[in-house]
Amino acid sequence: MININPSEITPEYVYYSRRDFLVGISALLASFMLFGGCRRLDGSSELPGGGSVEPGQVSGKTDELGDALTDYKSIISYNNFYEFSTGKEGIGELAKDFKTSPWTLSVGGLVNKPRTFDIDDLNRIFPPEERIYRLRCVEGWSMVIPWLGFPLAKLLKEVEPKSEAKYVRFESLYDPEQMPGQRSGMFSWPYVEGLRLDEAMNDLTLLTTGIYGKSILPQNGAPIRLVVPWKYGFKNIKSIVKIDLVTEMPTSLWMAAAPHEYGFYANVNPEVPHPRWPQSSERRIGEFGRRRTIIFNGYAEEVAYLYQGIDLRKFF
Ligand code: MTE
């Protein structure tokens, strides 16, 4: 994103109210996924490189605003994953042999019960539920994605943050042998992101292991990836290996690379232009023309309370 080439679902008989879409059909999907209905949850993929474009089971066709789901093929073939490439296309192919099993996620720092989980542990302890969220990239494009995941808050409660913990720091895998982009000195690897603890505890904030009823593919951040729908896409850190509770605001990869362009909060705000991309509108992948960008990406009701008294212009 810096100076490089820029590169919601049950059977339909289930009705979703605005809140219900958040709760989803966890039990149905979890059992479907865990007991052989479709993809394995160990992070391995039956779709090397995203070769098949058949989506799995989802509960509906739109999000709570009535926006249509982005088609599966676009979700798995138009990506940002700088560890593999600065381009957006072909990441599925580049990442097709990415080893996502075995995989561990260690959760520590300022917590009473530090713990290392494998992906099976996570799916067993926190059964995945479906959430349909809009994803808005700071580059001005967006998608509507049916995720399978669980609230980060559940994981954090499990490890018991200490009272001194104010922020959550996330780290992606560092493995230059598997990730060719990490062999360049363009960024200070690994990819790091952060949230304030109260943002992390908000019910919208997810750790995801699936998309469209299937295990998440490497190009989308397998085997586990953060989703924070009211923030720009780059906060949604992929292929996470480490989560730490800390006192100081973490410096993200993007804040370190271009501090004049990327700030910590990065909440979607149509009124604050990025130095290189206006933010007032966006191109929804699969649509012609542009649509108006909505403050907090349409999730103000759920998250605006987090920013009372904060200068909303400080988003970058
Ligand atoms: N996480 C890691 N580790 N590396 C990345 O390059 N790119 C971010 C984010 N998470 C990125 C990442 C950016 S810029 C965006 S817009 C989203 O992932 C894109 O997610 P998608 O490819 O699943 O659409």
Residues whose N, C-alpha, C, O or C-beta is under 5 A from the ligand:
A	BS01	MTE	I75 Y78 N79 N80 F81 Y82 E83 C137 S172 Y191 Q219 N220 G233 F234 N236 I237 K238
